[in-house]
Amino acid sequence: MTTAYIVEAVRTAGGRRGGRLAGVHPVDLLATSLDAIVERSGIDPAAVEDVITGCVSQAGEQALQVGRMGVLASRLLPQSTPAVTIDRQCGSSQQAIQFAAQAVMSGTQDVVIASGVESMTRVPMGSNVTLHMKEGLYNKAAGLEEKFPGINFSQFMGAEMIVKKHGLSKDDLDRFAFASHQKAIAATRAGAFDAEIVPVPIETPEGSAMHTVDEGIRFDATLEGIAGVKLLSPDGLLTAASSSQICDGSSAVLVVSEAALKRHGLTPLARIHNLTVTAGDPVIMLEEPLFATDRALQRAGLSIADIDLYEVNEAFASVPLAWLRHTGADPEKLNVHGGAIALGHPLGASGTKLMATLVHALHRHGKKYGLQTMCEGGGVANVTIIESL
């Protein structure tokens, strides 16, 4: 079977809701990452055989097959480049990586861009459902009601269920959230994100500027301040401070075959070692990364101790904390540059965003194996294991 390689991985710095990226159309935001992948890798734009784009809220400015729209808005990719938009909820662009790798490994294609975009300012989370609900055009399917009577699937509910099931305290959650900001602050000040971040031209009240720093980082964060944030639910322990931030952003990863490496004179950053996706309980929902990781490690012939760095999406602090307890992983290897609590979670863009951070962190720290996993709506989880080169 053909080996799949990652040649380049980029992301925009995150923008807060209504923040510095609010004036950027999501199609243009996606095109920015697509162009950066082409420029930084040196690949001939005409050699790209497909663009696979993750996007969750495919409505409004993210409708009309946003992946294809991003290609058409690109400065570099030709009109002849195909594209497709996929939705595996928060794991959409991680699945884009896996679909790209599968295309390469099967020999079907040699050069594929996996990408993701989400402007949560311009297309609010869930608006592709709520706008229909207001018009009376959304109802729960009879088959779902029969199997899950009276249940409205909720990630918030699932996150709180994980808190209780794994015996997490509010102090555990708050300290994890504070650490996410501290790590993100340190990484930003040390220039750890410089190799992965694509500058985005923006307009500000002061004039034209480049957006290059993750806007969600609280550089003045304190544990006391985080602990004092109002609970999301009166009978829960999670707060907005221990949950991922609403975020605008895009990201992209170039996946190629060995033949393409030689043909185009490309230098790989990593080899894709394992692709896994599993599904489980859709009610507790966000716990599936625990079991998907078990399966991925078994299939890869690795133990958790063999993995040098982990990127576990911080949808809520309860998810990575439960993952640590279940796997016995080393907390010092987890989200070493911070996670979505500090950096933001731009839904469909988070999969390729986390991969950009993981690939570059492995190189920066001189490490070999990296594992990325993402909890996803409906009780699904992706795991991707890579080997730095």
PyMOL commands that set and color helices and strands:
alter all, ss='L'
color gray80, all
select helices_A, chain A and resi 26-41+45-47+60-62+66-73+89-105+127-134+142-147+155-165+170-190+223-227+240-242+258-264+288-300+304-306+318-327+331-333+340-343+347-365
alter helices_A, ss='H'
color red, helices_A
select strands_A, chain A and resi 4-12+15-16+50-54+83-86+111-119+197-198+200-204+207-211+247-257+270-279+309-312+369-376+380-388
alter strands_A, ss='S'
color yellow, strands_A
deselect
rebuild
show_as cartoon
